[in-house]
Amino acid sequence: MKTYFEKKENKERDWFIIDASDKILGKVATKVSKILLGKQKPEWTPNIDNGDAVIVLNAEHVKVSGKKEAGKLYRKHSGYPGGLKTLSFKELKAKNPCKIIELSVWGMLPKNITGRRMIRRLKVYKDGIHPHLTQKPLEIR
């Protein structure tokens, strides 16, 4: 029996919608990352990018458990001395709620060219409106 490998010509990417309102951040991020990786498909292969596209709606209504609302910190550094910038979950949620989901999903994807291609198929919107109606996305609960 021969091993089946997915070809570029055979790929058809589906689009899925996930509503993040009143859901835990980690549970939404794991569901999104599995779809982007293509792990729900029977022809999944770790070295081939055969995942689907995901639209996440209502990013501003995502929740975290425990004391993470004030205690979870997002850090970035400019590369210059004293260039560390720190934001808490609450501050980042007020400033850019889409970035929270993007960062948590990026942490679950491979850190190489394949992962960078996958993260491009993630579309996050802070409210329930999106411009991807022509792709006919399927809703996931």
Secondary structure, 3 states (H helix, E strand, C coil): CCCCCCCCCCCCCCEEEEECCCCEHHHHHHHHHHHHHCCCCCCCCCCCCCCCEEEEECHHHCECCCCHHHHCEEEEECCCCCCEEEEEHHHHHHHCHHHHHHHHHHCCCCCCHHHHHHHHCEEECCCCCCCCHHHCCEEEC
